[in-house]
């Protein structure tokens, strides 16, 4: 699986981030797309990105 495939997966269902290989959970672009799709995806991101201002703000801007 490459980055393009991982992006397509999380664009369809952000929570699928949990099933991706760990190295994708560290890629800001993939995590951001997952969070845009489903804010709860943030819990599956690498710890370094859980503190990323852009990603966290995106999570809180979502309407549930």
N, C-alpha and C positions, 0 to 999 in steps of 0.2 A: 504494500500500500504506500502511496506517495501523498504528498501534502494536498494535492488537488482532490484526491479521493477522500481524504479526511475532511476537507472543507465541505464537500458535497454532503457527506454524512451528517455533519453537525448542522448544516443549513436546513436539512429536513427535520432533524430532531436533535436539539441541543443536548439533551441528556445522554445521547449516544457518546458524548465525550468520555464517559466512564468506561466504555468498552474499547476505546482506542489505546494503542500502545503508549506507554508513559512519555516517550519523547515528544509526542504530539500535544500532550497536556502542558508542555512548556513553551509552545509556540503561541505568541500573543495573538496573531491573526486567527488561528483556529479557536482559541479560547474565547476571543471576542465574538466571533460568529456564533459559537455555541451559546454564549450568554445572551446575545441578541435574540436568539431563537427561544431560549428558556433560561431565565435568570437562575434557576436552581442548578444549572450546569456548573456554576462557579465552584460548588463544593467538590467537583471532580478535577479542577484545575490544579496545576502544580502550586505549591505554597508561595513561590516567588510571584506568581501572577494573581494570587488572591489579594495581594496588597497593591496591585497596579491601579493607580488612580482612575485611568480611563475605563478599565474593565469594571471596577467597583461602581463608578458613577453610572455606567450603562445598566448595571444590574438594578440599581435603585431608581432608574428612570423608567423602567418597564411598568406597564399597567397590567395588573392581574385581575 
